[in-house]
Amino acid sequence: MTSPGTIEFHDVNDPGPLKKNEILLRIKKIGICGSDVHVFKGHHPATPYPVVQGHEFSATVEAIGDKVTSIKPGMRVTARPQLVCGKCKPCMRGQYNVCQNLKVQGFQAPGVAQEFFVVPEDRVITFPESMTFEQGAMIEPAAVGAHATNRIPVLKGKNVVVSGAGTIGNLVAQFAKARGAAKVLITDISDYRLNIASGCGIEGQLNVKSCSFEEGVKSFFGDEGFQAGFEAAGVDSSLDALIKNIEKGGDIVILGVYSRNPVVNMFYLGEHELNILGSLMYRHEDYETAVEMISSGKIITGPLISESFPFDQYQEAYKFILDSGEKSLKVMIDL
């Protein structure tokens, strides 16, 4: 991608000999996410051009370096796209997902939208042959859900509201259920996306265009209310509704990306002693949890995949996403 809205294809040079800890991957599937669309449209503030996109993917191992021990040629794998310094204070305490010098492949560094890609062994995650390559490319967004739901230490037995039924909101809701939440309600303004959530096993759906947030919550939870909320829509009104209606002392995790800073009701936040938590990407253990949950069938990804395009139709894939609007969730690129 040389500039917003334009994709050019180039021959990729031979990566050359592998370093001792490196692995050569043959890319199989690439998922396009909302952040990729922001880059395509020129709305991502932290992405320079030109850029090779792609950070959600599945692959097979083509070759390994001399010192690689845990990975063998032919294995099905994916890899974390985070490039971290390992020296800043967040990295030193294990929070490398918020590294002070973080770069993400596909945004600030070249991504996987190419036939072959080289990664170090410590960022690779294997997945079993029982999983398809499409499922493998869904491990990355699933890891977002795994990490976000782990930001609240205990979800078991709690009632949960997830605002936003896109891919990430859907996966967050599924993970909340898998982590033992009592009841899970997902909200959106799209019946299409809410129906997809129902097909993924989320028992509660609320279209806030048809019914107010307050009435929908009361109808679904009754007097129990809800104790945990996840904001995955990036919309002021969604955050405000969560803050105003969550049980006192509740936890709200922010995943949504806001086009402008939202106005936060600080009265409710302070007087109700709410906990507002950020959540950024994932760590290695979140990928491992995602693999376990997808392979066991506890996390369902199939209904989220809207369409698949061959690699040489990358531009057409973006056109499909932009034209489809709310009826496009996850689009795959097939190599």
Secondary structure, DSSP 4 states (H G I P E B T S, - for coil): --BTTB----PPPP--SPPTTEEEEEEEEEEE-HHHHHHHHT--TT--SS-----EEEEEEEEE-TT--S--TT-EEEE--EE--S-SHHHHTT-GGG-TT-EEBTTTB--S-SSEEEEEGGGEEE--TTS-HHHHHTHHHHHHHHHHHHTSS--TT-EEEEE--SHHHHHHHHHHHHTT-SEEEEEES-HHHHHHHHHTT--EEEETTTS-HHHHHHHHHGGG--SEEEE-S--HHHHHHHHHHSPTT-EEEE-PPPSSPPP--HHHHHHTT-EEEE--S--HHHHHHHHHHHHTTSS--GGGEEEEEEGGGHHHHHHHHHHHGGG--EEEEE-
